Amino acid sequence: MEFSRDYRLADAERIGAAIGAVLAPGDVVALSGDLGAGKTTLARAMLKARGLAGEAPSPTFAIVQPYAPPEVDMAIAHVDLYRIEDPGDLVELGLDDYLFDGALLIEWPERLGAAGWPDALWLSITGNGARRVLTAQVPPAWEARWPLR
């Protein structure tokens, strides 16, 4: 299923919260878009929906920023692949390990090459002004719980 909606940056918190509320262990959310498109804003709203009280730092330099209970209600790794040049380097990150009891929020998923997760919820953001377009490729595992209609 494909979903597309125009939104304002001010709506990002509500959209991210709706998606974050239905995250389940094993989920991968791929956040794609240009610099400044709002990927981190959506990821922060998802983390907040899962209980994160403080500000979530951008994982640009750390690459992987893990969160675990009691900070959030389930383990979540916020991943930024912007600095990854070779998809082979991803093996060292051990991202699959997070999926046993948690979820992944991955910015710049294009850096994965062909090695991505086929059941990932793929969110693409275009535009970086006041108005943006969110396009979601909603896999079958997400269709029954997709919160945006």
Secondary structure, 3 states (H helix, E strand, C coil): CEEEEEEEHHHHHHHHHHHHHCCCCCCEEEEEECCCCCHHHHHHHHHHHCCCCCCCCCCCCCCEEEECCCCCCCEEEEEECCCCCCHHHHHHHCHHHHHCCEEEEEECHHHHHHHCCCCCEEEEEECCCCEEEEEEECCHHHHCCCCCC
